[in-house]
């Protein structure tokens, strides 16, 4: 593959709702530009983008895939992203790397939640974008309805650059609104210039007027001229200049149409991408030179020392490990020595690649602004910066969506524990939204993800890729045990077995403490030497061991105050072990007499939803024993609902919130405190604990 410089490179994320046709569109681009001789299909599992076995099995994208396309002397690195929300981490990686976006919308399905999320992501990052309305060849396709939905949602930013030509109920061409000319498609997706059909003229004039209004709004001078002269006020050069600037700024979003399946309109889309998407803006990514402690700005200058950031890792056992990078300064050669300033490691390169799906294309060098891949870097992970030792740079890290859905997992074969641990480490390298936590308190391994579908894919990958089988189950809640009353009890440990015996006797007051952060607080008020001071540490040791697993259901004890008041000892048979055992006996007896209760974890929660879903979401939170603490209006017609909810009620919240809101709702939560669980919850937890204890015998 030829080498391209910054000015000729476009890095473009392909975004949209799941199943809207993103992968088909990218496949069509590869086909019409001659990369492939036969166009693959998602349902046949032979597209460039979806090469993973899980993608072929499920018939949707799971990973972001880079597909470079050469068109009009430019290199366009398309990043084909998943549309299903569980794989949003892949979208985060693509958006951290892309300089522009194509948002794909189905002419049949229209505006969907994934469209809205794609738009909001571009707005957040100030990415210029083009909307491609695909599926124009299918029955019930309705371009005008979709444009109306887009305009109703985002107003005057929406600017149709094309309108479809429909003849005998078939999509046969488009009207170029800028030039007011017709283009008829050939069977191979190419087109011929022609006149605008008479029945398309009125609609084209309407779109033209809308477009000229958008041009007029780019400056006060243009606005005055538009009021005086109407849509004929501007020259073709002025229109083109105004649109180019506005599209690059994101204040105008072109809408074009076609069909990914037939290739109609795809060449025109590629032309729009090269024409309106400019090279990346310098200064968007900022880092620090670790040697000079000075700010280092990514400005895509070939003459500066090499620096790049790893935006994605592929750790596939079949194609190997690759670190996908975007170069921000300098030129990377295939024999360079690169430096990871965070890890303090250097590595000598032997090959660098451009990936096209799973195809590895070896290249001699990559210039600033381009995307490439390096194989088998031993100490480098996603979000690391690569540079030179003489110019050690660390760029700011991009953020990824925080996972809140989690499940417990266990190996079906206990001998596979090490294999599973190693495999999960590789999967976490690939997906930053996966997280493994070892809950020592409840003796369970937890895996976190964005949603249940993502966790299902992880289980399947473990089996198919790494031959490791795990079972997923609902996690145990991290309850706590506490007491509500004050009691005084005696505990005596006495054992005689020939020779020296064992004797320990303690009297302890147990009562609630005010400190719920600690398991216990120990005091002594022993008078007259009934318990020698040298046994006080043994008493405290008995308490320390006892509170790790309470007698109610085996959960840690918190908020306990224990005061040693009396006891007795034997001059020969008493020892530290005897007093520790006596304390354990006293603890078990006293705890169960002191009004034992279970405390459940309570989370502070924020739920962000459009206004129309507020009532449903609040009603659902009430069913989950949640307390709504307030609401804050948010821009875009949304509400932020603040609530306190028991953690045990949130295990399936991701799926339920999507169901209630059509996928648009978002949430986050963090642990706040413990509070007493209701009787029914407590009884259920105690029964489950008894059942586990029986099973473990």
N, C-alpha and C positions, 0 to 999 in steps of 0.2 A: 504494500500500500504506500502511496506517495506521502511525503511529509507535508503537512500544512502548518501555516503560521497563524498567529492569533487573529488577524483580520479576516481570515477565510474559515474560521471555525465557529460553529453554532452548537451549543449544548442545550438540548430541548427535551424537557420531560413530557411524556404523553400521559395525560391524566383523564379520569372520568369514572363513572359508576361501573361497578362490576357487570361484565357482560355487554357493555355498550359497543364494543368493537375496536378497542385499542390495539390489541395484538393483531387482529386482522388488518387493520390499517397499516401498521408497521410492516407486516408481511407483504402487503400490497406495494408499499414503497420499495421494498427490496426487489420485488418482482419487476416493477415498471422501470427501475433503474438498472436492471440487468444483473443484479447480484445473484439472483436465483433464476433457474430456467423453468421452474414449476412452482406455482404458488401453493404454499402449504395451507392447511386448514386446522383450526383449533380442534375441531371434532375428530380429526384424523391423527392428532398428536404429532404433526410434523412441521410445526412452525419454527422459525429461527428463535423467537423469544421464549416460547414455552418448551424447554428441552428437559426440564426436571421430570422424573418419573411421577412425582406427586401431581404436577401440573397436567401431565398427560392423562393421569387416572381421573382427575377431578374436572378436567376441561376448563380450568381458569388459571390465571397467573397467580403465582405465589411469591415470586422473586422479581426484583427489578433487573432488567436485562438491557445491556448496551448494544445497540445496533447502529453502527456508523453507515451513513449513506452519502455517496458522492453525487453532487448535483450543482450544475452551473458554477463550476470551479470552486465549490465550497465543500467542506466536510461537515456534515450534520450528524452529531452524536445523539441519536434518539435514545432516551431512557424510558423503556416500556415498563410502566409500573402496574402493580396489582390494583384492582378496583374494590376488592372486598376489604372491609374495614379492619378485619383482624390482622391484616398484613400492612398496616399503616407505617410500620417501621421502615419498610422498603421504600415507601413514598417519601418519608423523611429524608432518607439518604439521597434519593434522586433530587429532591428539591434543594438540598444543601449544595448540590453540584450544578444543577441546571441554571441557565441564564435566561430561559424563556420556556413557554409551555404551549402545547397544543391540547386543548380540552375537547374530548370527543363526546358527542351527544348523539344518541340514536334518534333518527327522524320519526321512528315509530313510538318509542318509549317517551321521548321528550325530556324535559327537565327532571332530573332525579336527584336524590340526596347526594350521591357521589359527585354530581356536577357542582352542587353548591359547595361541598367540601373542597373540591379542586379549586374553585374560584376563590374561596376564602383563604386557602393556602397561598395562592398567587398574590392576593392582596396583602397578606401578612409579609410576604417577602418582596413585594413590589416587582413581581415578574411580569414582563409583557407577555401577552397570550393571544392566540387565535382560537376561535371555536370552529371545529369542523363537524358539521352535521352529516353523519354517515347514514347508511341504510336507505338512501334515496331510491334504491331499486326495489325495495320490498313493498308488499301490499300494506296499505294504510299509512304509508310514509306521509308526513305533513310538515313540510318545511316552514310554512307560514305560522302554523300553530306554535312550533318550537321557537321561532323568532319572537312571536308575541310573548311567550312565557319568559324568554330571556330578557326582553325589554321591560316587561312588567316587574321583573325581579331586580334588574340592575340599571334600568333607565337608559339615559342617553349615551352611556359608554358603549352600548351594543350598536354596532355599525355593520349591517349586511353589505358585504362587498360583492355578493352574487345573489341571483335568484334563479330558481330551477326552470328549465324548459321541460314541460310535460306534454307529450304527444301520444294520443291513444292510450292514455293512462300509464305511459312508460316514461321514465326519466331519460331524456335523450341529450340534454346539454344544459348550459348555464348562460345567464346573461351577465356580462361583466359590467357592473354598475358604474365603475369609474370611467370606462371608455364608452359605455352605452352601446355595446356590440354583443352579438350572439356567438356562442361557441358550441358546435355539435360534436358529440363524442363518437369516436370510432369503436369498433368491437374490442380493440386492444387497449382502450383507455386514452389514446391520444385524441386530439381534437382538431377541428377545422374552424377557421373564422367564418362568420356569416352574419346575416341580419337577425334582428330581434323579431321573433314571430309576433304577429299582430295581437294575439291574445295574451301576450306577456308584457306588452308595452305599458299599460296602465300601472301594473304592479312595479315594473322597473322604474317608472317615473316617480312613484311613491318612495321607493327605496333610495333613489337618487336624491330626492329632496331631503330625506332624513340624513343622508350622508353629507350633503352640503351644509346642513345645519350643524353637524358635528365639526366640519371644517371651520365654519364661521365662529364657533365658540373657542377656537384656538387663539384668537387675538381680538382686541377691541377694534382694530382697523378692519379685520375681516368681517366682524359683526356689523359694522356700519355699512360696509359695501354690500353685505348680504341683504340688509334691510332696504337698501336703495335699488339694487339690481337683481335680487333673487339668486337663483342657483347658477346663473350665467356670470356671476361676479368674479369668478376666479379662473385663472389660467390653469392648464393641465399641470404646469410646473409648480404652481402655488398649491394646488390640491395635493400633489404628490409629496411636496415638502412638509405640508402641515400634517398629513396623515402619517408620514414616516416618523416625525417627531412625537406625535401623540401616541402612536402604537408603541414606540419604544418606552414612553413614559407610563404606559398602561392606562391612559385616560380615554383611549379609544380601543375597542376590542373588535377586530374584524370577524365577521361570520361568513364562512364559505361552506360549500356543500359538495357531496359526492357519494361514492360508495367504495368502502374498503374491499368488498367482495369482488367487484368488477373492475376496480382500478379507475373508474370514472371520477375525474376531479382530483386525483391524487397528484398528478404532475403540477397542476395549478396550486395545490397546497404547498408542495415543495418550493415552488417559485415564491409564494408568499413568505415562507419561512426564511429563505435566503434574503429576500428583499427587505422585509420589515424587522426581522430580528437582528439586531446589531451584536457585535462581539461583547463579551461580558464587561460590565462597568468596573473599572479599577477601584479598589478601596472598599469593596463590599466585605471582603475577608481581611481581617487584621490579626497580626500575631506579634511576637516579641522576639528579638534577637537575644538569645540567652547569654551571649558573650558580652555584648555592650549594654544590655538591659534597655535597649531602645525599641520603640514601636517599629514593626516591620509590616508594610502594607503590600498586599497582593496587587500588583499593577500590570501583570502579564508582560513584563519586559524581558525579552530574550537575552539581553546583555547582562542581566543580573545573575547572581549565583542561583543554582537550582533550588527550588522549594516546591513541595507538593503536599497534599493532604489525602490520606486514605479515606475514601468515602464508603467503601464496601469491601467485604471479604467473602470470597467463595472458598469453602472448605469441603469440596465434594470429593469423595474417595475415588471417583471415576475420572474426573478431569483435573484433579489436583487442587492445591491451595493457590489462590491468586489474590493479591491485594490490588484493588482497583483504585487508581489515583487520578486526581485532577491536578495539573501542573499550574502553579500560580506565578512563578518566575523562572527564567532560565530555560535551558534545554537539557533533557535527559538523554544520555547516550547509553548504548547497550553494554559498555564496558566501564561505566562509572562506578565509583565507590560512593555509596549514600550513607547518611548518618541519621539516626533516630535520636534526637536530643533528649526526649523524655526517658528513653531506656538507656541512653548512653552507649548505644551499640552501632558499629559500622558493618556494612556488608558490601561485598564486591558483586556487581551484577554480571551476568553472562548473556542474558536475553531480556528484552522488553517486548511487550505484545500490545496489539490492539485486539480486543475481544469483539466478536460479532456473534452474539448468542454463546454457544459453547465452542465456536470455532476460534482457534488461536492463530492470529496473524502476526508473525514476527516482523518487527521494524527495527531500524538502526537508531532512530532518535524520535523524540517527541518534544514539541515546542510548547511554550507557555500558552495556556488556554485549552490545551487538548486533554483528552481522557485516554488513559492506557492502563496496562496491567503489568505487575511484576510477580513472578512466581516464587513460591517457597521462601518468603521472608520469615525468619525464625522468631523474631521478637516483636513483630509489628502487628498491630490490630487496627480495626476500624477507628477512625478519628485521630490516629497518630499523624504527626507531621514528619515528612522526610525532607532532608536538606543536605548541606555539606558540613563537614566538621569545622571548616573555617568560617562558615556563616550559619551557626546553629539556630534555626528558627523553630518556634512552636506556634502554630496558628490556633486561634480560638476554636473550641470544639462546637460542632453543631448539636442541637438538642434533638432527642427522639421522644416519642410519646411514651408516657409512663405506664407500665402494665399494672393493672389492679385485679385481674382475674387470676385466681390460683387454685391449684388442686394438689392433693397428695399423690405421690407416685411410689410404687414399689416394684422391685424386680420380680418377675415370675420365677426366674431361676436365681437363687441367691448367689450363685457363682458368677453371675454376670454383673455384679455391683461395680467392679472396676471398669468393665467395658462400657457400662451405661454412663458412668461418670466421665469417661474420656469422650464418648460420643456427644454427650450434652455440652461439653466444653466446646467442641467443634461447632455444634449448632448455635451456641451463643455467640461464637465468633461471627457467624453469618448473620445473625438476627439480634440486634441490640435490644429489642423489646422482650427477649426471653431472659429469665433470671431464675437461678436455682438457689433455694435457701434451705439450710438444714436446721429444722426446728428441734433443738435438743430437748427442750422442755416437754414436748409432746411426742418425742421419738418418731418424727416423721420427716420425710424429704418432700419439699414443696417446689413446684414449678410454676412460675408466674408468666402470664402472657396477656395479650390484648383481649382475647376472647376464646371461647370454647373451641371454635373451629381451628384456630391456630394451634391449640394444644393437641387437638386430634391429629393434625398434620405432623406435629413433633413425634407423637407416639408412632405414627406410621413410618416416618423417616428412620426412627431408631431401629425399627424392625427390618425395613427393606434395605437401608444403607449399611447398617452396622450389625445386623442380626442380633439385636438386643431387644427383648420383649419386656414391656412394663405395663402395669395396670394403674389406671387413674381412678381416684376416688375423692369424695368430698373430704376436705381437711378437718381435723379436729380443731375446735375453738380453743383459744388460749385462755381458759377460765382461770380464776383465782378463788381461793377459799379464805374465808374470814369468819370471825365470831362477832356476836352482837351483845353478849352479856358478860358479866364478871363472875368468875367462879374460883373457888379455892379447892385444890385437890391434893391428894397424897399419892405418891408413887413409890413403891418399894420393890427392890430387886434383891432376892435372897436365894442363894444356891449353895448346897453343900454336897461335895462329891469326893470326900476324903482329902486329907491335907488341908491347905488353905481353901476356904470357901469364897463366896462373893456376897457382899452386902452393901447395899446403897439405899438410902431412904431420903426422899425430898418432899417438901410441902411447898407448892407453888400457886401463886395467884395468877390466873390468866384473865386478861381483859383487853378490849379493843384499844389500840393506840391511835394517835392522831396522824401518824405517818404511814400513809398507804404505799409509799414508795419502797419501804423496807419490809423484809419478811418478818423480822421480830426485833424487839428491843429488850435487853436483859438487864434486870436490876437485882440487887440482893439486899435483904434487910434481915440478916441472920444475927441473932443475939445469943450470947452465952456459948458460942462454939459448938452448937449442935451439928453444924456441918463445917468441917475445917476449911479454911480459905483455899488450901491447895486443891480442893475438889471443885471450886467454883468454875474453873475453865472446862471441866468435864461436863458440868451441868449445861454450860453454854454450848458445848459441842453437841450434846444431845438435842438441844433446841435447833441448832443449825442444821443438823441432819433431818430432823422431823419436819421442818417447814418446807423442805423441797418437794414433799408429796403429802398433802393433807389426807386425813382419814375419811373425809366425806366422799371424794371421788378421785383422789390421787393428784389433784392439781396443786401448784405452789400456794403456800399460805402467805398472806400479807396482812399488815396492820395488827400484829400481835404484840402485846406487852406482857412479859413474863417476869414475875418478881418472886425470887426464892426467899421464903420467910422462915422455914424451919426444916428439920429433918433429924436424922440420927446416923451414927456410924459405928463400926466395929473396929477396934484397934488393930486387929489382925486381918480380918476378911475384907475390909473396905479398900477399894482401889478406884482408879479413874474410870475404868470400864463399868464397874458396878454403878457408879453415880450417873454415868451417861445413860445406862439402860434404865435406871429408875426414872430419869427425866423423860425418856421416850414413853414409858408407861404412863407417867403423869400427864404428858402432852395428849396422848390419845384419849385418855379418860376425860380430861378437862375440856378438850376441844369439842367433843361431842355433847358435853353438858352446857356449853356456853353459847347455845343458839347458833350453830354453824350455818353459813350461807355460801352460795356461789356468787361470785362477782363476774360479770361479763364485760368484755371490752366494748367501749362505745367510740364510734368514729365521728369526727367532724367531716361533713360532706358538702360538696358543692355540685349542683346539677345545673347545667346550662342547656336550656331548651327554648325553642320559639314560643311566643306567648300562647299560641293556641293549644299547646300541650301542657300548660302549667297545671291545670286542674287534674288531669290524669296522673301526672307525676306526683303531685302532692298527695292525692288519694292513695297511690301505691306506697308512698313512703309511710303513710299512716298505718297501712296494713302490715308494714314491716316493723311496726313498733317504733317508728321514727318520730322525732319531734321537729317540726318545721320552725326554725328560729327567725326566719326573715326572708325577704326577697329584694333583689336589686335589679333594676332595669339595665339592660345592656344594649349597646348599639346593634342595629340590624334586626330590631323587633324581637329581641330575646330577653329571657329572664334568667337570673342566677338565683337558684333556690338554695338557701343555707339550711342545713338540718343536722341533727344528731341521730345516728342510727346504730343499733347493735351490729357489730361486725358479722355475727352469725347470720344476719339477714341479707348479706351482700354477696354471697358466693355466686349467685347467678344474675347479679344485677346488670351486667353488661348486656346479656342476651335480652333480658326483660325490658331494659330501657330502649334498646333498638326496636323492639317490637312495638312499644308504646308510641315511639316518635318517628317511626319509619327510618331509623338509622341516624337521624340528625342530632339526637341528644348526646351530650358529653358529660362526664362526671370525674370527680377526683375525691379522694378522702385520705385522712390520716388519723392515726390513733389519738384519742384525747384523754380518756380516763377509764377507770373501772367503776361500775355501779352494780348494786344488787340485782340479780336476775329474778324474774318472776318465778313463782312456785312451779308452774308447769315446765318452764325451761330448765329449772334446776333439777326437777325430778327426772326429766328426760336425759339430762347429762349424766346423772348418777346411775341410771339404768344402763346407759351405754358404757360407762366406765366399768360397771360390774360385768357386763357382757364381754368386754375386752379382756378383763382379768381372767375370766373363765376360759376364754379362747387361748390365752397365753400360757395356761397351766400345762 
